[in-house]
Amino acid sequence: MFLSENSFEIATLFICFVIVAALYGSLTSSISILFKQGGPAILALISLLLFH
């Protein structure tokens, strides 16, 4: 990822995968998964978009 020309897109894609997994986990298991797993991913996505 560090050597790729599209590192921003790859990082954004992986973070979105984590957010989707957190959404699915919160729908099927417990809503707290959204905050425990998705919270840091959402913060990472926001900081990635702000500082790019």
Steps between C-alpha positions, in 0.01 A plus 500: 500500500787738573657437160180528299402804298144472630573467871223747593238297313624170642495632857152646448375170360637296792351741754164480323519120520545525877204739527279267297604206718414703810160590355428135422613392845282762666197387301547131568651487846525807718482875444813548713708346221428810295665718761783263593607402148346769284581798719876493450452422131267797455747725681780367281296566186421854611863575580611344173260722305588812698876469475528376143 
